Every structure is written in structure tokens, then in C-alpha cells.
Amino acid sequence: SNRVLLLAALAQGTTAVHDLLDSDDTPVMLAALARLGCGVEQSAGVTRITGLGGQLKEDARQAELFLGNAGTAMRPLTAALSLLGGEFKLSGVPRMHERPIGDLVDALVGLGCEIDYLGNPGYPPLQIHPVALDALRLSAPIRVRGDVSSQFLTALLLALPLASARQDIAIEVVGELISKPYIEITLNLLARFGIQVRREAWSRFIIPAGSRYRSPGSIHIESDASSASYFIALGAIATPTPGQAGIRIEGVGADSIQGDIRFVEAARAMGAQVDSGPNWLQISRGSWPLR
């Protein structure tokens, strides 16, 4: 949800976001985007985000943003705001100030961004200072560790198209990249917003010159495949009754971009009957007992 909200905010035009997650992370992101000048309108299960077109308005170039304990807001916004050219303070709850962000800040400072720690080095809160995009050092690959959090790489992938007007931008992952399925989600959503990142194995990512965020107009947020796995298992073991076709799960299908959807393959291999459509799953007991 927060990936989509940030991409919609950076894009030109209005994006209708359907089925947005209702959790602590999304309201703080929405509040931050509104403070940055995005249009935010919520009604009847649809959130409409009017984006910035990659450029802040003059009256939004200075702000203090409180991001609670939302790492999915703190990390991507740190990268995006470092490139948008403004003066920003980013803070959160005490627990957020214990969550590391140093590897992302190191990568951003390495390409010329100006970021200060306001507390312990390597952790929020942060003060971000304005820089000119043409002053950034983008000719050499931007290096970021991949073995601490996939959110650091996601943050760079979401933000760096802002600086790609004149040249390709390369990101190199140092060490083993953890949580590869979450990077797949990021790449899939970037493509939905017009950014076609080239991936070389899992160690190098290239954002093409001239990349621009383009709103898809409307986008549905998938339900959580990790949570769905419990109900997939329940459908596989539930005793069938006449006229009852198992358990139907709405909001996520077998073609989901989330890695955990592969639990469907495990359920089928064990004997469950699983049918699927664009945004639903139907699970019932197949062969019994399960293998």
C-alpha cells in the first residue's frame, strides 16, 4: 500500500487506489503526502491521490513529518525527499528511532544528498537538506547493502527515477540480497507506474534515462498473501458439506506479485483443490488425507 501511495504521489495526474490497507502505516503516509502538497481524497473504499509530477510546490519545500513506526514510510520518503529539493525533518515514535537507516543514508550521501542525524548516528530522526539534481554524482553505480533490509533497495528504486532525466542510474547491491520477493513487488509496481527497471541477476538494477512516473489511473492493492495462507490451509482440511464449495478468498489470486502466494503450490502438491481468478482463490479438500 505505501509503495503505491508514494508512486501515486510522485506521478503526474490522479490515481484511484482501491482496497488500501487499513493499518497504522497507511495513515501516516497519507498525512505526509498531504503535507507535501498531494491531493488526498478518501471515499467509499477508494483513495484518490493527485500527484506532484515529480516536483514539489514552493509552499511544500519545508516540513516536519511524523511517521510513527512505519518503516514503509520512513525509508522510501527519506530517499524521495532527499531528491525533491527541500528542508525536511523526519521523526517517529521511540521505537522508530531504534530502527536502522544508516545504510540507506550512506548510499544517498554517497551520491551527493545532504542528510543529518538528529539523534544516534545511523538511526532516525533525520534532517534532510535541499540539493540540486544536477549536482548529484550519478555516473558511478550507487552501492547499497542488501543483507540488512530490502526496504533500503526499495527506497532507492522508488526514488531514483526522479534523477534519471539525462542518464541511466545503476544501483549495485553489496552482499546477499535478502527478501527478494519484496523487491519483485517493488519492480512490478514501478512498471505499473511507467518505470521499467532492468535487473541483472539480483546484484545490479538499472533505471533507464528519461524514466517518468505515469499514473495507471486506477490500481487495486492486493490483499496480503501471507495472511491468506492460513485460510488456504483451512480450505484444504475442512470437511466438505453438500452445496458448500470450500473457502473463497477475495483480494488475491494465484497470479499475485507477492512471493508468499506460492503457498498455493504447496497446498496443491499436498492434495488441496485450488481454483483461481484475477483477484480470488477458491480452496477445498481434494485428495484425503493430505500428502
Buried (B, 14 or more C-beta within 10 A) or exposed (E): BBBBBBBBBBBBBBBBBEBBBEEEBBEBBBBBBBBBBBEBEEEEEEBBBBBBBBEBEEEBBEBEBBBBBBBBBBBBBBBBBBBBBBBBBBBBBEEBBEBBBBBBBBBBBEBBBEBEBEEEEEBBBBBBEBBEBEEBEBEEBBBBBBEBBBBBBBBBBBBBBBBBEEEBBBBBBEEEBBBEBBBBBBBEBBEBBBBEBEEEEBBEBBBBEEBBBBBBEEBBBBBBBEEBBEBBBEBBBBEBEEEEEBBBBEBBBBEBBBBBBBBBEEBBEBBBBBBBEEBBBBBBBBEEEBE
